[in-house]
Amino acid sequence: MSIIGNSVRRPVLTTVIMSIFVLLGLYSFYQLGVALLPKIDIPVVLVRVPYSGAGPLEVERLIVQPIEDAVASVEGVKEINGYALEGTGFVVAVLNYEVDVTQATLDISTRVKAIAGNLPDDADEPVVDKVDITAQPFMMIVAKSTLPSYQARDIVDDQVAKRLTQITGMASVDIRGGRVREIHLNADPSSLMAHNLSLRRLASLVRESNFNSPSGSIALGGKETSIRIVGEPSTPKELGEIGIPLGEGRVVRLGNVVRVVDGLAEERNRARFDGRDSILLELIARPNANIVRVSKEVMVELDSISPGLGGSIELEVVYDSSKFVEQSVRNVIRDMMIGTLLTALIIFLFLRQFGSTIAVAISMPTSIIATFIPMYFFDYTLNVMSTLGLAISVGVLVNNAILVLENIYRYRELGMDPITAAEEGTREISLAVISTTATNLGVFIPIAFMGGIVGQFFNQFALTVVFSTLFSLWVAFTVTPMAAARLGGDSIHVSPIAKRTTAWWQWLYREVEVFHHVYVEKAVRHPGITIGFFGILFIGTLFLVPKVGFEFFPRVDEGVIRVNLELSSTASIDATDNEIRKVERFLQAQPYVKSISTTVGGGRLSGVNSGTVRVYLVDEGERKSAFAIGSDLRREFAGLPDTNVTVNVASGQGGGGRSRPVQITITGPDLDVLDSISKELLEKIRDVPGLADLDTDWKVGRFELRLTPDHYRLSSMGVTLSEVAEELRGYLIGIKAGVFREKGYEYDILVKLSDRWIESSSRVPGLPMWTPSGFVPVGELTEVTTVPSPTAIYRVDRQRKVSVTADVAGRTVGEVFRDINPRMEEIDLPAGYRFLIEGEMQNIQENFQRMLMAFGMAIILIFLMIAGILESYLFSLVIMLTIPLSVIGVIPTLLLTGTSLSIYGLLGLVMIVGLVVNNAIVVVDYAEVVRKKGHSAAEAVIEACRVRFRPIIMADVTTFVAMMPLALGLGAGGQYRAPLAIVLIGGLFAGGTMAIFLVPPIYKIVWDIKNRFIRRDENA
């Protein structure tokens, strides 16, 4: 007996198997992790080399360029980005997606180590590591304390940050704010000259006298005694007692040479919360970690940490994006459940049978719950994409159930008993069910195997739909006929309750049915008019395409706005803080602001002249959208003098580094030429509507005191240039002379000049430089000049670059670039210079191309499948006409709903390929059956439309209502769900309409042409 017969006639076995799948599915569901987006690996390797005291030009020449050359020889490197900053060099290698990142990281590390000997001796060792460039803090914790700033920071670092870092899934905990204790040994040049000591010599002597050391042990009898030298002072004051040898037997106390100060390290960053000085902890999760689970473990750990702080420090979570993630996933599941209930309701309105409705209510949840089993084994998470795949499946899965139920219902009307009707009806329709399932799989398989970011992004979505579709096929052949046979009763009599509750629907359906039958006959009788009408609609729709906006990700309102401020490169941390406080005061007075956190300075690719204010908004129902508020803030802060202000609305897709929606890069060898081109581009695009916070990343304004050595003079004084450079660096930034330990904490000891000697650059030429012949002013050994200097130099693929960047407000990135591109073409670039499109537009160009390739592959697969099913390439081509014409529904729907075409919308376009053809297949397949019985092509296709109209309408309406909750996009994460559902609804509406009005006249024309050739051959 077949699987269908066994399932119908052995209900206990069928329900047992179904129950096993449901139980395993529920168990798998509770084991799945929760994340906002699927697991995405972006292969990026970072090389970082600190070079304290060096300017960007030196860092570029001595650090960045040699490392770029080394990295360029590694196989699989797609792009190399270099960042030469003051005191640090970065090289970022972007790899091809097919490359083994672990092996590539090892290869890059090997190449960098091979050239490490060529780097400056006083530069730190290069650090090579794989990084997640999209890493953003998912949680922010504020630590409030009345303790001295450095004590609070020590406690937070030791007792909070280190414990949180140990949580599984945590990448790092960055501390912002608070001061760092540092022991300063402040020297005066006169004192150094009096004792004939260089700063380097002094630091070395302190370092050699400040340490503890085990010296062994002595065993005497049955006891053993350890011997240890204890040279470390117990208080900073005791450092002054260290003896400094001056030669010829003379010794001086360190305290007589320098002034020992228990002080604080140079302040390079500040942090506040709601205007009060605080310490902020930014928690960053590991790539692909379950941040919902990590967040819960953090809360548990904080409850454990707080009692041990003794009330001296209060910890408060001020931002937790995991709540948005969890709510977004819950909302998709909510929409899926609502869609399932609405689908069952529509089936009841059509069939008016409680038994059939219950059969669907059992079948669809079974398919969905069982899908969690392969999701668990494939290590998927419950994220927006995988749950969206399940939600979309509701509309796809119901088609199989409708085909089976409709056919069983037809056999019941012929007088068969429930068991036989269920068995025979399912067996007869099985080929059609398999065919529609195959066309659906033909769409999602290309999506699952796309490459790049978009391929990783949609992999879980596509395979989740594939899993649920395969389970729906099993359910359609087992659970659905078994339930229909047992729950439908012995007759198809419609109960009085069902008649009364569905009367309005039946009336509406009959009116639509009559309209359809009348106009299908007219369409077939006047094929030219019909085809012309749809052709005009199609051409008219193409004219609307430029009005549709394009963006990579939909803009998502998470209730967080970042206000970034950048002052002149010469601005101090105090000057920057003063401007940021103005922004804080304005924001604190706004009713839509819940709280504010502020960081001044301390950024990886920025200095003390920049800062960020994070604005946490009240709940969405109590305010305007974050995007509208962001636009208001741009206008408000535009008047801040000498300050570049950018306003960004935090979005769930993350995005790290310096990337902004609009990023146009000019590459070439000369910085002055790059600067000139960037200024010309700025002027040309400044008035483009939708551009906001337009700026360039090339900053000149900080002056550099350049010391050019007199090599003859240096040689005659018996001193090398490296010795002069090291001594001067020590004067200005200090030389580390060991550490001071107290109560388990370590603090750097820094030998440096007193601040009053380096408070002005004019004092530098007079600083005394030690030589074997005595002290000589720096100005006598070098030529001192003052020149403007860049604050940073950026490079791409071993060429310098300058980027023009901007945010987008009120328009999409695609719309903005339509206006920018012709203006860029007006600029005549010199030889060796070129434009590069980076940022969001680069993502659109790269990944939309992959989506279009998947779209093309899906079309080819569907065409071949239909040809095989119908045994006709010609009729397969006729059916495929519904695909391009489905834009008649898609484009107007996007414009009416104000939806931009993002990667979610493109995914909907790919899905339409498999969905819109189903209606046409049903019509053409049955028309061929009728035609072969001796009817004309016109009669056959009209009859096919009459017979198949009911299941077509049932499938389309149930699909619409299943997707309607998603299309409304209500609640957190709605911006992710809506575009896909909107495209599908618009495409299915047009595709379904064309299947029942356009395909029939085309079918008639095809057979008229074929018959003409047949008659010609017969007459010949």
DRENPAVEX-472735 format. One record per residue (C-alpha): x, y, z. Coordinates in steps of 0.5 Angstrom, whole numbers, padded with zeros to 4 digits, always signed. Layout:
XYZ ...
//
This chain:
+0000+0000+0000 +0003+0007-0002 +0004+0012+0003 -0002+0016+0002 -0006+0010+0003 -0003+0008+0009 -0003+0015+0012 -0011+0015+0011 -0013+0008+0013 -0008+0008+0019 -0009+0014+0023 -0006+0012+0029 +0001+0011+0026 +0000+0018+0022 -0002+0021+0028 +0004+0018+0032 +0009+0020+0027 +0006+0027+0027 +0007+0027+0034 +0014+0025+0034 +0016+0031+0029 +0012+0036+0033 +0016+0034+0040 +0023+0034+0037 +0021+0040+0033 +0019+0044+0040 +0025+0041+0043 +0029+0044+0038 +0026+0050+0038 +0028+0051+0045 +0035+0050+0044 +0036+0055+0038 +0039+0061+0040 +0036+0068+0038 +0040+0073+0034 +0038+0079+0030 +0041+0077+0024 +0044+0071+0021 +0051+0068+0022 +0056+0072+0017 +0063+0072+0017 +0066+0078+0014 +0074+0076+0012 +0078+0082+0015 +0085+0081+0018 +0088+0087+0022 +0095+0089+0023 +0096+0094+0028 +0103+0097+0030 +0103+0103+0035 +0109+0108+0034 +0109+0113+0040 +0110+0120+0038 +0111+0119+0031 +0106+0123+0026 +0102+0121+0020 +0107+0122+0015 +0112+0118+0019 +0107+0112+0020 +0105+0112+0013 +0113+0111+0010 +0116+0107+0016 +0110+0103+0018 +0104+0103+0014 +0107+0102+0007 +0112+0096+0009 +0106+0092+0012 +0102+0094+0006 +0107+0091+0001 +0108+0085+0005 +0100+0083+0006 +0100+0084-0002 +0103+0078-0003 +0098+0074+0001 +0094+0070-0004 +0086+0071-0003 +0087+0079-0001 +0082+0083-0004 +0083+0090-0002 +0088+0093+0003 +0086+0099+0007 +0092+0103+0011 +0091+0108+0016 +0097+0112+0018 +0095+0116+0025 +0099+0120+0030 +0102+0115+0034 +0099+0108+0030 +0099+0105+0024 +0093+0100+0022 +0093+0096+0015 +0086+0092+0014 +0086+0087+0009 +0080+0085+0006 +0080+0078+0004 +0075+0074-0002 +0069+0070+0001 +0072+0064-0001 +0079+0064+0003 +0080+0060+0009 +0081+0066+0014 +0085+0063+0019 +0090+0060+0014 +0090+0067+0011 +0091+0071+0018 +0097+0066+0019 +0100+0068+0012 +0099+0075+0014 +0102+0074+0021 +0108+0070+0017 +0109+0076+0012 +0109+0081+0017 +0114+0078+0022 +0119+0077+0016 +0119+0085+0015 +0118+0087+0023 +0126+0088+0023 +0125+0093+0018 +0120+0097+0022 +0123+0103+0027 +0126+0100+0033 +0122+0104+0038 +0115+0102+0034 +0112+0096+0038 +0111+0089+0036 +0106+0088+0030 +0099+0085+0032 +0095+0081+0027 +0088+0079+0028 +0082+0077+0025 +0077+0082+0026 +0069+0083+0026 +0069+0090+0022 +0061+0090+0024 +0062+0090+0031 +0058+0095+0035 +0057+0095+0043 +0050+0091+0044 +0050+0094+0051 +0052+0100+0055 +0053+0100+0063 +0054+0106+0067 +0058+0106+0073 +0057+0111+0078 +0061+0113+0084 +0063+0118+0089 +0070+0115+0089 +0076+0119+0086 +0076+0118+0079 +0082+0113+0078 +0080+0109+0084 +0073+0108+0081 +0076+0106+0074 +0081+0101+0077 +0075+0097+0081 +0071+0097+0075 +0077+0095+0070 +0079+0089+0075 +0072+0087+0078 +0067+0089+0073 +0070+0089+0066 +0075+0083+0067 +0069+0078+0070 +0064+0080+0064 +0070+0079+0059 +0070+0072+0061 +0062+0071+0059 +0062+0066+0053 +0060+0070+0047 +0063+0076+0050 +0069+0079+0045 +0071+0085+0049 +0069+0090+0054 +0071+0097+0053 +0072+0102+0058 +0071+0110+0057 +0072+0115+0062 +0075+0115+0069 +0083+0117+0070 +0089+0113+0070 +0094+0113+0076 +0101+0115+0074 +0107+0116+0078 +0111+0122+0075 +0118+0123+0076 +0118+0131+0073 +0125+0133+0071 +0128+0140+0070 +0133+0141+0064 +0137+0145+0069 +0137+0139+0074 +0139+0134+0069 +0145+0139+0066 +0147+0140+0073 +0148+0132+0074 +0150+0131+0067 +0144+0126+0066 +0140+0124+0060 +0133+0123+0061 +0134+0116+0058 +0140+0114+0063 +0135+0117+0068 +0130+0112+0066 +0134+0106+0066 +0137+0107+0072 +0130+0108+0076 +0128+0102+0072 +0134+0098+0074 +0133+0100+0082 +0126+0098+0082 +0124+0091+0082 +0123+0085+0086 +0127+0079+0085 +0127+0071+0088 +0134+0070+0089 +0134+0062+0091 +0133+0059+0098 +0137+0056+0103 +0136+0049+0107 +0138+0048+0114 +0136+0042+0117 +0129+0040+0116 +0127+0048+0114 +0128+0052+0108 +0128+0059+0108 +0127+0063+0101 +0131+0069+0099 +0128+0075+0095 +0131+0082+0094 +0125+0087+0095 +0127+0093+0091 +0120+0096+0090 +0118+0102+0094 +0111+0101+0098 +0110+0108+0097 +0111+0113+0091 +0115+0118+0096 +0120+0112+0097 +0122+0112+0090 +0126+0119+0091 +0130+0115+0096 +0133+0111+0090 +0141+0112+0089 +0143+0115+0082 +0150+0114+0081 +0154+0120+0077 +0160+0117+0076 +0167+0117+0080 +0164+0115+0086 +0159+0120+0087 +0151+0118+0088 +0145+0123+0089 +0138+0121+0091 +0133+0121+0086 +0129+0126+0090 +0134+0131+0089 +0134+0130+0081 +0127+0130+0080 +0120+0131+0083 +0116+0125+0085 +0109+0126+0083 +0103+0121+0085 +0099+0124+0079 +0094+0122+0073 +0096+0120+0066 +0094+0125+0060 +0087+0125+0060 +0085+0123+0053 +0078+0121+0054 +0072+0123+0058 +0065+0120+0059 +0059+0122+0062 +0052+0120+0063 +0046+0125+0063 +0051+0130+0064 +0055+0127+0070 +0062+0125+0070 +0062+0117+0070 +0065+0111+0067 +0062+0107+0061 +0063+0100+0059 +0061+0098+0052 +0060+0091+0051 +0062+0088+0044 +0060+0081+0043 +0064+0076+0039 +0062+0075+0031 +0055+0071+0031 +0054+0070+0038 +0047+0070+0041 +0047+0077+0044 +0040+0075+0047 +0043+0069+0051 +0050+0074+0053 +0045+0079+0055 +0042+0075+0060 +0048+0072+0063 +0051+0079+0063 +0045+0081+0068 +0046+0075+0072 +0054+0077+0073 +0052+0084+0075 +0047+0082+0080 +0053+0077+0083 +0058+0083+0082 +0054+0089+0085 +0054+0086+0093 +0062+0086+0092 +0063+0093+0091 +0060+0095+0097 +0056+0100+0095 +0062+0104+0093 +0060+0104+0085 +0053+0103+0082 +0052+0099+0076 +0046+0101+0071 +0045+0098+0064 +0043+0104+0060 +0043+0101+0053 +0041+0094+0051 +0040+0092+0044 +0038+0085+0045 +0031+0087+0047 +0030+0090+0040 +0033+0083+0038 +0028+0079+0042 +0022+0083+0040 +0024+0083+0033 +0024+0075+0033 +0018+0075+0037 +0014+0080+0032 +0016+0075+0026 +0013+0069+0030 +0007+0073+0032 +0006+0075+0025 +0007+0068+0023 +0001+0065+0028 -0004+0071+0026 -0002+0069+0018 -0004+0062+0020 -0010+0063+0023 -0013+0068+0018 -0011+0063+0013 -0015+0058+0016 -0021+0063+0016 -0020+0064+0009 -0021+0056+0008 -0027+0056+0012 -0030+0062+0008 -0029+0058+0002 -0030+0051+0004 -0035+0052+0009 -0033+0046+0013 -0030+0046+0020 -0027+0039+0019 -0023+0042+0013 -0021+0048+0017 -0018+0044+0022 -0015+0040+0017 -0011+0046+0015 -0010+0048+0022 -0007+0042+0024 -0003+0041+0017 +0001+0048+0017 +0003+0048+0024 +0006+0041+0024 +0010+0043+0018 +0013+0049+0021 +0014+0046+0028 +0018+0040+0024 +0022+0045+0021 +0026+0047+0027 +0029+0040+0027 +0034+0041+0021 +0035+0048+0024 +0037+0045+0030 +0042+0041+0027 +0045+0046+0022 +0046+0050+0028 +0041+0056+0026 +0039+0061+0030 +0032+0064+0031 +0033+0071+0027 +0030+0076+0023 +0031+0072+0017 +0030+0065+0019 +0024+0066+0022 +0022+0071+0016 +0023+0064+0012 +0018+0061+0017 +0013+0066+0016 +0013+0067+0009 +0013+0059+0008 +0005+0060+0011 +0003+0063+0005 +0007+0057+0001 +0005+0051+0005 -0002+0053+0004 -0002+0052-0003 -0001+0044-0002 -0006+0044+0003 -0011+0047-0002 -0010+0043-0008 -0011+0037-0004 -0017+0039+0000 -0020+0042-0006 -0019+0035-0010 -0022+0031-0004 -0028+0036-0003 -0029+0035-0011 -0029+0027-0010 -0034+0028-0004 -0038+0032-0008 -0038+0026-0013 -0041+0021-0008 -0035+0018-0005 -0034+0016+0002 -0029+0020+0006 -0024+0015+0006 -0024+0013-0001 -0025+0021-0003 -0019+0022+0001 -0014+0017-0002 -0016+0018-0009 -0017+0025-0009 -0010+0026-0006 -0007+0021-0011 -0010+0024-0017 -0007+0031-0015 +0000+0028-0012 +0003+0030-0019 +0001+0037-0019 +0003+0038-0012 +0010+0035-0013 +0010+0040-0019 +0009+0046-0015 +0013+0044-0010 +0019+0043-0015 +0018+0050-0018 +0018+0053-0011 +0025+0049-0009 +0027+0052-0016 +0027+0059-0013 +0030+0058-0006 +0036+0053-0008 +0040+0059-0012 +0038+0064-0006 +0041+0059-0002 +0048+0058-0006 +0049+0065-0007 +0056+0068-0005 +0058+0074-0001 +0055+0078+0004 +0048+0077+0001 +0049+0069+0000 +0051+0068+0008 +0045+0073+0010 +0040+0069+0006 +0042+0062+0007 +0038+0061+0013 +0032+0064+0010 +0032+0060+0004 +0034+0053+0007 +0029+0055+0012 +0024+0055+0007 +0026+0049+0003 +0026+0045+0010 +0019+0047+0011 +0017+0046+0004 +0019+0039+0004 +0016+0038+0011 +0009+0041+0007 +0010+0036+0002 +0010+0030+0007 +0004+0033+0011 +0000+0034+0004 +0001+0027+0003 +0000+0024+0010 -0003+0029+0015 -0008+0033+0011 -0012+0027+0007 -0012+0023+0014 -0015+0029+0018 -0020+0031+0012 -0022+0024+0012 -0023+0023+0019 -0026+0031+0021 -0030+0032+0015 -0036+0028+0017 -0040+0023+0013 -0043+0028+0008 -0041+0035+0005 -0047+0038+0008 -0046+0045+0010 -0049+0047+0017 -0053+0052+0018 -0048+0056+0022 -0043+0055+0017 -0048+0058+0012 -0050+0064+0016 -0043+0066+0018 -0040+0065+0011 -0046+0068+0007 -0043+0075+0005 -0037+0072+0003 -0040+0067-0002 -0044+0073-0005 -0038+0077-0006 -0034+0071-0009 -0040+0069-0014 -0040+0076-0016 -0032+0076-0017 -0033+0069-0021 -0038+0072-0025 -0034+0078-0027 -0028+0073-0028 -0032+0069-0033 -0035+0074-0037 -0028+0078-0038 -0024+0072-0039 -0029+0070-0045 -0028+0077-0048 -0020+0077-0047 -0020+0070-0051 -0025+0073-0056 -0020+0080-0057 -0013+0077-0056 -0010+0083-0059 -0014+0088-0054 -0012+0084-0048 -0005+0083-0050 -0004+0091-0052 -0008+0093-0045 -0003+0089-0041 +0003+0091-0045 +0001+0099-0044 +0001+0097-0037 +0008+0094-0037 +0011+0100-0041 +0008+0105-0036 +0010+0101-0030 +0017+0101-0033 +0017+0109-0033 +0015+0109-0026 +0022+0105-0024 +0026+0111-0023 +0022+0113-0018 +0023+0107-0013 +0029+0108-0008 +0034+0104-0007 +0038+0102-0001 +0042+0096+0002 +0038+0095+0008 +0032+0098+0010 +0033+0104+0016 +0031+0101+0022 +0029+0105+0028 +0032+0102+0035 +0031+0109+0039 +0038+0111+0039 +0041+0117+0035 +0049+0118+0035 +0051+0125+0035 +0058+0126+0033 +0062+0132+0033 +0069+0133+0030 +0073+0140+0032 +0079+0143+0029 +0085+0138+0029 +0088+0143+0034 +0083+0143+0039 +0084+0140+0046 +0080+0135+0050 +0077+0141+0054 +0075+0145+0048 +0072+0139+0045 +0068+0138+0051 +0066+0145+0052 +0062+0144+0045 +0059+0137+0047 +0056+0140+0053 +0052+0145+0049 +0049+0139+0045 +0048+0135+0052 +0044+0141+0055 +0040+0142+0049 +0038+0135+0048 +0037+0134+0056 +0031+0139+0055 +0028+0135+0050 +0022+0131+0051 +0023+0125+0047 +0030+0124+0050 +0030+0118+0056 +0038+0119+0057 +0044+0121+0054 +0051+0118+0055 +0057+0122+0052 +0064+0120+0050 +0070+0125+0049 +0076+0123+0045 +0079+0116+0045 +0077+0113+0039 +0081+0108+0035 +0081+0113+0029 +0080+0119+0032 +0083+0124+0037 +0081+0128+0043 +0078+0133+0038 +0072+0129+0037 +0067+0126+0041 +0060+0122+0041 +0053+0123+0044 +0049+0117+0044 +0041+0119+0045 +0037+0114+0048 +0030+0116+0046 +0023+0114+0050 +0019+0109+0047 +0017+0109+0040 +0009+0111+0041 +0011+0117+0045 +0015+0121+0040 +0017+0122+0032 +0021+0117+0029 +0028+0117+0030 +0030+0119+0023 +0025+0125+0024 +0028+0127+0030 +0035+0126+0027 +0033+0131+0021 +0031+0136+0027 +0038+0135+0030 +0042+0136+0024 +0038+0143+0023 +0039+0145+0030 +0047+0143+0031 +0049+0146+0024 +0050+0153+0027 +0056+0150+0032 +0062+0154+0030 +0068+0151+0027 +0065+0144+0029 +0063+0138+0024 +0057+0135+0027 +0054+0128+0024 +0048+0125+0026 +0047+0118+0025 +0041+0114+0027 +0043+0107+0030 +0041+0101+0026 +0040+0094+0027 +0045+0092+0021 +0051+0095+0025 +0056+0097+0021 +0063+0099+0023 +0069+0103+0022 +0068+0110+0018 +0063+0107+0013 +0057+0112+0011 +0052+0111+0006 +0055+0116+0001 +0062+0115+0001 +0066+0117-0006 +0074+0116-0005 +0079+0119-0010 +0085+0115-0010 +0092+0118-0013 +0099+0119-0011 +0099+0127-0009 +0095+0129-0003 +0095+0136-0005 +0091+0134-0012 +0087+0129-0008 +0085+0135-0003 +0083+0139-0009 +0079+0134-0013 +0075+0133-0006 +0074+0140-0006 +0071+0140-0013 +0067+0134-0012 +0064+0137-0005 +0062+0144-0009 +0059+0140-0015 +0054+0135-0010 +0053+0140-0004 +0046+0142-0007 +0044+0135-0008 +0037+0133-0005 +0038+0128+0001 +0045+0129+0003 +0046+0131+0010 +0053+0132+0014 +0057+0132+0007 +0064+0132+0009 +0071+0130+0007 +0076+0126+0011 +0082+0130+0009 +0084+0134+0015 +0090+0139+0015 +0090+0145+0021 +0095+0142+0026 +0102+0145+0025 +0108+0140+0026 +0114+0143+0029 +0119+0139+0024 +0126+0138+0026 +0131+0137+0020 +0138+0134+0023 +0145+0137+0022 +0148+0131+0021 +0155+0134+0021 +0154+0137+0027 +0151+0131+0030 +0157+0127+0028 +0162+0132+0031 +0158+0132+0038 +0159+0124+0038 +0151+0123+0038 +0147+0119+0033 +0140+0122+0030 +0136+0116+0034 +0139+0118+0040 +0137+0125+0039 +0130+0123+0037 +0129+0118+0043 +0131+0123+0048 +0126+0129+0045 +0121+0124+0045 +0122+0122+0052 +0122+0130+0054 +0115+0131+0051 +0111+0124+0052 +0116+0121+0057 +0120+0115+0058 +0117+0109+0062 +0121+0107+0068 +0118+0101+0071 +0111+0100+0075 +0109+0102+0082 +0105+0096+0085 +0100+0098+0091 +0094+0093+0093 +0095+0089+0087 +0094+0094+0082 +0100+0097+0077 +0101+0104+0075 +0106+0106+0070 +0112+0110+0073 +0114+0116+0067 +0120+0120+0067 +0119+0126+0064 +0120+0134+0064 +0116+0138+0068 +0110+0141+0064 +0112+0148+0064 +0118+0146+0060 +0114+0143+0054 +0107+0148+0055 +0109+0151+0048 +0112+0149+0042 +0117+0155+0042 +0121+0152+0048 +0123+0146+0044 +0129+0149+0040 +0132+0151+0047 +0131+0144+0050 +0138+0141+0052 +0140+0135+0049 +0146+0130+0052 +0152+0129+0048 +0159+0126+0050 +0161+0133+0050 +0156+0136+0054 +0149+0139+0053 +0147+0142+0047 +0140+0146+0045 +0136+0142+0040 +0136+0148+0036 +0144+0147+0035 +0143+0140+0032 +0137+0141+0028 +0134+0146+0023 +0127+0147+0026 +0121+0149+0022 +0114+0150+0023 +0109+0146+0017 +0102+0144+0017 +0101+0137+0018 +0095+0132+0016 +0092+0129+0022 +0091+0122+0019 +0093+0119+0012 +0088+0114+0009 +0090+0109+0004 +0087+0104-0001 +0090+0098-0005 +0097+0102-0003 +0095+0109-0006 +0093+0115-0002 +0086+0117-0002 +0081+0122+0000 +0074+0121+0001 +0068+0125+0001 +0062+0122+0006 +0055+0124+0007 +0049+0121+0011 +0042+0121+0007 +0036+0124+0010 +0029+0124+0006 +0031+0120+0000 +0035+0113-0001 +0042+0112-0003 +0040+0110-0010 +0036+0116-0011 +0042+0121-0009 +0047+0117-0013 +0042+0118-0019 +0044+0126-0018 +0051+0125-0016 +0054+0120-0022 +0053+0126-0027 +0056+0131-0023 +0062+0126-0022 +0063+0125-0029 +0064+0133-0030 +0070+0132-0026 +0076+0131-0031 +0081+0127-0027 +0089+0127-0028 +0092+0121-0030 +0093+0116-0024 +0087+0119-0020 +0080+0115-0020 +0074+0115-0017 +0072+0109-0012 +0065+0108-0010 +0065+0105-0003 +0060+0105+0003 +0053+0103+0002 +0053+0104-0005 +0058+0099-0006 +0054+0094-0002 +0048+0095-0007 +0053+0094-0013 +0056+0088-0011 +0050+0085-0008 +0045+0087-0012 +0049+0084-0018 +0049+0077-0014 +0041+0078-0013 +0040+0079-0020 +0044+0073-0022 +0040+0069-0017 +0034+0071-0020 +0036+0069-0027 +0038+0062-0025 +0031+0062-0022 +0028+0064-0028 +0032+0058-0032 +0031+0053-0027 +0023+0054-0027 +0023+0055-0034 +0026+0048-0035 +0022+0045-0029 +0015+0047-0033 +0018+0045-0039 +0019+0038-0036 +0012+0038-0033 +0008+0040-0039 +0013+0037-0044 +0013+0043-0048 +0018+0049-0048 +0013+0053-0052 +0008+0053-0046 +0013+0054-0041 +0015+0060-0045 +0008+0062-0045 +0007+0061-0037 +0014+0065-0036 +0011+0071-0039 +0008+0072-0032 +0014+0073-0029 +0017+0080-0032 +0010+0083-0032 +0009+0082-0025 +0013+0088-0024 +0006+0091-0026 +0004+0090-0019 +0011+0090-0015 +0013+0098-0018 +0006+0101-0016 +0006+0097-0009 +0012+0100-0007 +0011+0107-0009 +0004+0107-0006 +0007+0104+0001 +0013+0109+0000 +0018+0102+0001 +0025+0103-0002 +0028+0097-0006 +0033+0094-0001 +0036+0087-0001 +0029+0084+0002 +0025+0087-0004 +0030+0084-0009 +0029+0077-0005 +0022+0078-0006 +0023+0079-0013 +0027+0072-0014 +0021+0069-0010 +0016+0071-0015 +0019+0067-0020 +0017+0061-0017 +0010+0063-0014 +0007+0067-0020 +0008+0061-0025 +0004+0056-0021 -0003+0060-0023 -0001+0059-0030 +0001+0052-0030 -0006+0050-0027 -0009+0054-0032 -0005+0051-0038 -0005+0044-0035 -0012+0043-0035 -0013+0047-0042 -0009+0042-0045 -0013+0036-0042 -0020+0039-0044 -0017+0041-0051 -0015+0034-0052 -0022+0031-0051 -0024+0035-0058 -0025+0042-0056 -0022+0048-0059 -0016+0052-0056 -0021+0058-0054 -0026+0053-0051 -0021+0049-0047 -0018+0055-0044 -0024+0058-0042 -0027+0052-0039 -0020+0051-0035 -0021+0058-0032 -0028+0056-0030 -0026+0050-0027 -0019+0052-0024 -0021+0059-0022 -0024+0057-0015 -0017+0054-0013 -0013+0060-0016 -0017+0065-0012 -0016+0061-0006 -0009+0060-0006 -0008+0067-0008 -0012+0070-0002 -0010+0065+0003 -0003+0068+0001 -0005+0075+0001 -0008+0074+0008 -0002+0070+0011 +0003+0076+0009 -0001+0082+0011 +0001+0082+0018 +0008+0082+0015 +0007+0087+0010 +0004+0092+0016 +0011+0092+0019 +0008+0093+0026 +0013+0093+0032 +0020+0092+0033 +0024+0090+0027 +0018+0091+0022 +0022+0095+0017 +0026+0088+0016 +0019+0084+0015 +0015+0089+0011 +0019+0090+0004 +0019+0083+0003 +0012+0082+0004 +0010+0088+0000 +0014+0086-0006 +0011+0079-0006 +0003+0081-0005 +0004+0086-0011 +0008+0081-0015 +0002+0076-0014 -0003+0080-0015 -0001+0082-0022 +0002+0075-0023 -0005+0072-0021 -0009+0077-0025 -0005+0076-0031 -0005+0068-0030 -0013+0068-0031 -0014+0074-0036 -0007+0074-0040 -0005+0067-0041 -0012+0065-0044 -0011+0069-0050 -0004+0068-0051 -0005+0060-0050 -0011+0061-0056 -0006+0065-0060 +0000+0060-0060 -0005+0054-0062 -0008+0058-0067 -0001+0059-0070 +0001+0052-0069 -0006+0049-0072 -0004+0054-0078 +0003+0051-0079 -0001+0044-0078 -0006+0045-0084 +0000+0048-0088 +0004+0042-0088 -0002+0037-0089 -0004+0041-0095 +0003+0041-0098 
//
